C-alpha cells in the first residue's frame, strides 16, 4: 500500500516470506525512488538491498519511525481478515480471487461512483 492508498495484493507464498518472493510480487510496481516502510522482518532487508531501495523499518512496539509508520497497512490487514471471516475459511486455490474482490470493494468504498 502506498501513501495514495494504492494496494498491491496477491498471495506470495505459504509460510514465511523470502526476499525473492517479495521481489516477485512487487516487481514492476515500485519506483526506484521509493522508500519502503515495513515491520522488522529480515526479508525486507534482503529485498531492498537487492533492488537498491531505501528501507525504513518500524519496531512493532513503537509503530512509528519519525514520519514513517505501518498503521495503514495494519488497518488494511485487519479489514481483510474481518471481511474473510464471513466466509468461514477460503481455499488457497481461490485466495487470489478473494483478494482481488476485497481490493475492488476497498477501491469503490472511496470512489464517487453512484450505486
Z-matrix of the N, CA and C atoms (Angstrom, degrees):
N
C 1 1.449
C 2 1.527 1 106.83
N 3 1.323 2 115.48 1 133.22
C 4 1.458 3 118.01 2 177.04
C 5 1.522 4 110.12 3 -103.74
N 6 1.317 5 116.22 4 -177.80
C 7 1.471 6 120.44 5 -177.19
C 8 1.532 7 113.03 6 -67.59
N 9 1.333 8 117.06 7 -14.12
C 10 1.465 9 121.32 8 176.51
C 11 1.527 10 111.50 9 -97.97
N 12 1.327 11 116.19 10 14.73
C 13 1.468 12 123.79 11 178.81
C 14 1.520 13 114.04 12 63.27
N 15 1.321 14 117.14 13 23.39
C 16 1.467 15 119.76 14 172.02
C 17 1.525 16 106.81 15 -80.55
N 18 1.329 17 115.54 16 131.01
C 19 1.462 18 120.94 17 -173.01
C 20 1.518 19 109.98 18 -115.68
N 21 1.324 20 115.49 19 133.44
C 22 1.458 21 122.37 20 168.36
C 23 1.513 22 104.60 21 -105.39
N 24 1.291 23 117.06 22 118.84
C 25 1.457 24 119.02 23 -177.91
C 26 1.505 25 110.87 24 -139.13
N 27 1.303 26 115.53 25 116.04
C 28 1.453 27 121.14 26 172.31
C 29 1.519 28 108.56 27 -161.30
N 30 1.316 29 116.44 28 150.27
C 31 1.462 30 118.98 29 179.29
C 32 1.528 31 109.73 30 -63.53
N 33 1.324 32 116.29 31 131.91
C 34 1.464 33 120.53 32 -179.37
C 35 1.521 34 111.51 33 -96.89
N 36 1.322 35 116.21 34 -37.81
C 37 1.459 36 120.44 35 -177.63
C 38 1.521 37 108.57 36 -173.17
N 39 1.311 38 115.86 37 174.78
C 40 1.462 39 121.49 38 170.80
C 41 1.515 40 106.55 39 -100.28
N 42 1.305 41 117.96 40 136.86
C 43 1.464 42 120.53 41 179.67
C 44 1.524 43 111.73 42 88.00
N 45 1.325 44 115.97 43 -158.06
C 46 1.467 45 121.66 44 -177.15
C 47 1.518 46 109.98 45 -70.18
N 48 1.313 47 115.46 46 138.53
C 49 1.458 48 120.50 47 -177.43
C 50 1.529 49 110.81 48 -85.26
N 51 1.321 50 115.25 49 146.73
C 52 1.460 51 121.60 50 177.63
C 53 1.528 52 108.95 51 -108.76
N 54 1.325 53 116.46 52 164.77
C 55 1.468 54 118.71 53 179.28
C 56 1.530 55 111.02 54 -65.64
N 57 1.331 56 118.11 55 -26.56
C 58 1.461 57 120.13 56 176.95
C 59 1.527 58 111.03 57 -67.51
N 60 1.332 59 116.54 58 -41.35
C 61 1.469 60 120.27 59 179.28
C 62 1.523 61 111.10 60 -67.97
N 63 1.337 62 117.14 61 -37.98
C 64 1.465 63 120.27 62 175.98
C 65 1.521 64 109.14 63 -60.50
N 66 1.314 65 116.33 64 -44.61
C 67 1.461 66 121.49 65 179.21
C 68 1.526 67 111.26 66 -61.54
N 69 1.335 68 117.36 67 -42.19
C 70 1.465 69 121.16 68 178.68
C 71 1.525 70 111.48 69 -58.57
N 72 1.338 71 116.93 70 -43.16
C 73 1.463 72 121.27 71 -176.90
C 74 1.530 73 111.44 72 -73.62
N 75 1.320 74 117.25 73 -42.41
C 76 1.466 75 120.74 74 -172.80
C 77 1.526 76 114.15 75 -90.19
N 78 1.318 77 117.62 76 -8.71
C 79 1.456 78 121.40 77 -179.10
C 80 1.532 79 111.23 78 -55.12
N 81 1.320 80 115.70 79 124.01
C 82 1.455 81 121.04 80 179.00
C 83 1.516 82 114.58 81 87.20
N 84 1.325 83 117.80 82 -3.91
C 85 1.459 84 121.20 83 -177.70
C 86 1.522 85 113.87 84 -107.41
N 87 1.332 86 116.99 85 -10.42
C 88 1.455 87 120.27 86 -173.83
C 89 1.518 88 109.95 87 -121.43
N 90 1.320 89 115.44 88 133.65
C 91 1.459 90 121.28 89 176.11
C 92 1.528 91 109.12 90 -72.40
N 93 1.317 92 116.47 91 149.64
C 94 1.467 93 120.10 92 179.56
C 95 1.527 94 112.40 93 -73.53
N 96 1.327 95 116.92 94 -3.05
C 97 1.469 96 120.34 95 174.95
C 98 1.523 97 111.36 96 -101.20
N 99 1.318 98 116.94 97 4.06
C 100 1.462 99 121.53 98 -178.10
C 101 1.521 100 111.91 99 -70.73
N 102 1.321 101 114.47 100 154.02
C 103 1.458 102 122.50 101 171.02
C 104 1.518 103 106.03 102 -112.18
N 105 1.305 104 116.75 103 123.59
C 106 1.456 105 121.72 104 -177.82
C 107 1.528 106 108.58 105 -91.84
N 108 1.328 107 116.32 106 126.80
C 109 1.461 108 122.23 107 179.10
C 110 1.521 109 107.74 108 -116.12
N 111 1.341 110 115.86 109 119.27
C 112 1.460 111 120.42 110 -173.33
C 113 1.526 112 111.29 111 -138.91
N 114 1.332 113 113.94 112 177.28
C 115 1.457 114 119.32 113 168.44
C 116 1.533 115 107.79 114 -77.13
N 117 1.309 116 118.00 115 -169.07
C 118 1.466 117 121.27 116 -173.00
C 119 1.536 118 114.92 117 -88.17
N 120 1.318 119 118.36 118 14.20
C 121 1.466 120 120.10 119 -179.47
C 122 1.529 121 110.23 120 -60.90
N 123 1.331 122 117.05 121 134.65
C 124 1.472 123 122.41 122 -175.63
C 125 1.519 124 114.13 123 -64.97
N 126 1.309 125 118.25 124 -28.01
C 127 1.464 126 120.39 125 -176.80
C 128 1.519 127 112.36 126 -62.87
N 129 1.329 128 117.80 127 -28.49
C 130 1.461 129 120.20 128 178.55
C 131 1.525 130 111.11 129 -66.90
N 132 1.327 131 116.94 130 -31.95
C 133 1.462 132 120.56 131 177.72
C 134 1.527 133 109.46 132 -64.14
N 135 1.319 134 116.41 133 -47.29
C 136 1.464 135 120.80 134 178.17
C 137 1.512 136 112.08 135 -61.71
N 138 1.331 137 116.77 136 -41.62
C 139 1.465 138 120.44 137 179.74
C 140 1.524 139 111.42 138 -63.40
N 141 1.331 140 117.62 139 -50.02
C 142 1.469 141 119.74 140 -176.97
C 143 1.525 142 111.61 141 -67.76
N 144 1.333 143 117.53 142 -34.43
C 145 1.464 144 119.89 143 175.13
C 146 1.528 145 110.82 144 -63.89
N 147 1.320 146 116.19 145 -40.72
C 148 1.466 147 121.45 146 -177.73
C 149 1.528 148 111.64 147 -64.93
N 150 1.343 149 116.84 148 -41.61
C 151 1.470 150 119.65 149 -175.89
C 152 1.522 151 113.13 150 -99.43
N 153 1.327 152 117.78 151 -3.68
C 154 1.464 153 121.11 152 175.27
C 155 1.514 154 115.14 153 76.50
N 156 1.329 155 117.15 154 36.77
C 157 1.459 156 121.25 155 178.78
C 158 1.523 157 110.74 156 -103.93
N 159 1.330 158 115.41 157 156.24
C 160 1.462 159 120.33 158 174.91
C 161 1.525 160 108.82 159 -78.58
N 162 1.322 161 116.50 160 140.35
C 163 1.463 162 122.19 161 -177.48
C 164 1.517 163 110.34 162 -122.36
N 165 1.329 164 116.00 163 130.16
C 166 1.465 165 122.92 164 171.61
C 167 1.516 166 106.52 165 -118.48
N 168 1.330 167 116.57 166 115.03
C 169 1.457 168 119.76 167 179.40
C 170 1.521 169 109.83 168 -104.08
N 171 1.321 170 114.42 169 140.09
C 172 1.458 171 121.81 170 -177.43
C 173 1.520 172 108.40 171 -112.27
N 174 1.309 173 116.59 172 125.81
C 175 1.469 174 121.47 173 177.59
C 176 1.516 175 108.59 174 -69.62
N 177 1.307 176 117.79 175 140.13
C 178 1.469 177 121.82 176 -174.60
C 179 1.527 178 113.25 177 -61.24
N 180 1.325 179 117.89 178 -27.94
C 181 1.464 180 118.49 179 -178.88
C 182 1.524 181 112.23 180 -78.87
N 183 1.332 182 117.92 181 -31.79
C 184 1.468 183 119.43 182 -178.16
C 185 1.524 184 112.07 183 -88.72
N 186 1.332 185 117.85 184 -34.59
C 187 1.463 186 124.74 185 -179.94
C 188 1.526 187 114.22 186 64.26
N 189 1.347 188 118.28 187 -1.38
C 190 1.461 189 121.47 188 -179.94
C 191 1.522 190 109.05 189 -140.86
N 192 1.329 191 116.69 190 139.36
C 193 1.457 192 123.27 191 174.54
C 194 1.527 193 106.11 192 -131.86
N 195 1.320 194 116.50 193 86.33
C 196 1.470 195 120.29 194 -174.24
C 197 1.519 196 109.23 195 66.36
N 198 1.338 197 116.65 196 -122.25
C 199 1.470 198 120.31 197 177.83
C 200 1.519 199 111.93 198 -86.42
N 201 1.319 200 117.46 199 -4.31
C 202 1.460 201 121.91 200 -176.19
C 203 1.523 202 110.44 201 -94.88
N 204 1.332 203 115.27 202 134.48
C 205 1.462 204 120.56 203 177.71
C 206 1.522 205 109.05 204 -151.53
N 207 1.316 206 115.87 205 167.42
C 208 1.461 207 120.69 206 -179.85
C 209 1.532 208 111.14 207 -119.77
N 210 1.321 209 116.65 208 22.01
C 211 1.466 210 120.50 209 -177.05
C 212 1.529 211 112.40 210 -66.22
N 213 1.339 212 118.53 211 -36.52
C 214 1.468 213 119.92 212 179.98
C 215 1.536 214 111.17 213 -64.06
N 216 1.324 215 115.71 214 -42.27
C 217 1.462 216 118.29 215 -179.54
C 218 1.523 217 110.80 216 -72.36
N 219 1.327 218 117.92 217 -35.54
C 220 1.468 219 120.12 218 175.53
C 221 1.525 220 110.35 219 -62.98
N 222 1.315 221 117.27 220 -39.32
C 223 1.457 222 121.54 221 177.57
C 224 1.528 223 110.87 222 -65.43
N 225 1.331 224 116.54 223 -41.99
C 226 1.465 225 120.69 224 177.96
C 227 1.527 226 110.33 225 -62.06
N 228 1.327 227 117.51 226 -44.57
C 229 1.468 228 120.67 227 177.52
C 230 1.521 229 111.33 228 -59.46
N 231 1.328 230 116.67 229 -41.58
C 232 1.461 231 121.00 230 -179.97
C 233 1.527 232 110.81 231 -63.51
N 234 1.337 233 117.00 232 -44.10
C 235 1.470 234 120.51 233 178.41
C 236 1.527 235 111.10 234 -64.41
N 237 1.329 236 117.07 235 -41.22
C 238 1.470 237 120.90 236 179.17
C 239 1.528 238 110.58 237 -62.54
N 240 1.325 239 117.43 238 -47.40
C 241 1.468 240 120.45 239 179.59
C 242 1.524 241 111.36 240 -62.06
N 243 1.337 242 117.19 241 -41.97
C 244 1.458 243 120.65 242 178.55
C 245 1.513 244 111.94 243 -63.48
N 246 1.331 245 116.63 244 -41.41
C 247 1.459 246 121.82 245 179.90
C 248 1.530 247 110.07 246 -66.06
N 249 1.325 248 117.41 247 -41.28
C 250 1.469 249 120.44 248 -177.76
C 251 1.521 250 112.57 249 -73.52
N 252 1.331 251 117.23 250 -23.13
C 253 1.464 252 120.74 251 178.47
C 254 1.533 253 111.08 252 -56.38
N 255 1.321 254 117.14 253 -33.71
C 256 1.462 255 121.06 254 -178.56
C 257 1.530 256 112.25 255 -63.07
N 258 1.326 257 117.33 256 -23.94
C 259 1.469 258 120.96 257 -179.19
C 260 1.526 259 112.49 258 -85.31
N 261 1.318 260 116.67 259 -6.95
C 262 1.466 261 122.33 260 178.69
C 263 1.530 262 111.37 261 56.47
N 264 1.324 263 115.52 262 39.82
C 265 1.462 264 121.97 263 178.87
C 266 1.513 265 111.21 264 102.93
N 267 1.312 266 115.28 265 143.00
C 268 1.465 267 120.82 266 177.78
C 269 1.527 268 108.35 267 -130.54
N 270 1.297 269 115.03 268 153.09
C 271 1.454 270 120.91 269 177.76
C 272 1.531 271 108.65 270 -76.57
N 273 1.329 272 116.85 271 136.99
C 274 1.462 273 118.98 272 177.85
C 275 1.527 274 111.13 273 -62.00
N 276 1.326 275 116.70 274 -24.09
C 277 1.463 276 120.97 275 177.55
C 278 1.536 277 110.72 276 -60.48
N 279 1.328 278 116.83 277 -34.32
C 280 1.463 279 121.23 278 -177.33
C 281 1.525 280 113.05 279 -107.84
N 282 1.323 281 117.94 280 8.35
C 283 1.458 282 121.58 281 -175.92
C 284 1.525 283 112.54 282 -56.20
N 285 1.318 284 117.77 283 -40.93
C 286 1.464 285 120.97 284 -179.35
C 287 1.526 286 111.02 285 -59.73
N 288 1.332 287 117.80 286 -36.87
C 289 1.470 288 121.15 287 178.60
C 290 1.527 289 111.07 288 -64.85
N 291 1.319 290 116.94 289 -42.11
C 292 1.462 291 120.71 290 177.86
C 293 1.526 292 110.83 291 -64.69
N 294 1.321 293 116.68 292 -40.15
C 295 1.461 294 119.79 293 179.79
C 296 1.525 295 110.23 294 -65.26
N 297 1.330 296 117.42 295 -43.91
C 298 1.468 297 119.46 296 177.87
C 299 1.528 298 110.93 297 -63.90
N 300 1.312 299 118.66 298 -39.08
C 301 1.461 300 122.79 299 177.01
C 302 1.527 301 109.52 300 -60.51
N 303 1.331 302 116.50 301 -47.50
C 304 1.461 303 120.92 302 179.00
C 305 1.531 304 111.09 303 -61.28
N 306 1.339 305 117.67 304 -44.09
C 307 1.465 306 121.21 305 177.89
C 308 1.523 307 110.99 306 -59.56
N 309 1.341 308 117.11 307 -40.55
C 310 1.456 309 120.62 308 177.44
C 311 1.523 310 110.72 309 -62.42
N 312 1.326 311 116.75 310 -46.45
C 313 1.469 312 120.25 311 179.08
C 314 1.525 313 111.31 312 -61.32
N 315 1.330 314 117.25 313 -39.99
C 316 1.466 315 121.28 314 177.39
C 317 1.526 316 110.81 315 -64.34
N 318 1.333 317 117.55 316 -38.98
C 319 1.468 318 120.47 317 -177.27
C 320 1.526 319 111.92 318 -70.30
N 321 1.331 320 117.92 319 -37.77
C 322 1.462 321 118.70 320 -179.29
C 323 1.528 322 111.86 321 -79.80
N 324 1.309 323 116.62 322 -19.18
C 325 1.469 324 120.59 323 177.68
C 326 1.528 325 110.46 324 -61.45
N 327 1.321 326 116.81 325 -34.04
C 328 1.460 327 121.67 326 -176.84
C 329 1.534 328 112.72 327 -99.40
N 330 1.312 329 117.30 328 2.36
C 331 1.471 330 119.25 329 -175.93
C 332 1.527 331 110.50 330 -90.01
N 333 1.321 332 115.28 331 169.38
C 334 1.459 333 121.85 332 178.54
C 335 1.527 334 111.81 333 -96.73
N 336 1.335 335 116.08 334 12.80
C 337 1.457 336 119.74 335 -177.07
C 338 1.528 337 110.92 336 -65.02
N 339 1.322 338 114.55 337 140.57
C 340 1.457 339 120.03 338 172.99
C 341 1.536 340 107.56 339 -83.90
N 342 1.321 341 117.30 340 151.58
C 343 1.463 342 120.16 341 -179.88
C 344 1.496 343 110.96 342 -64.73
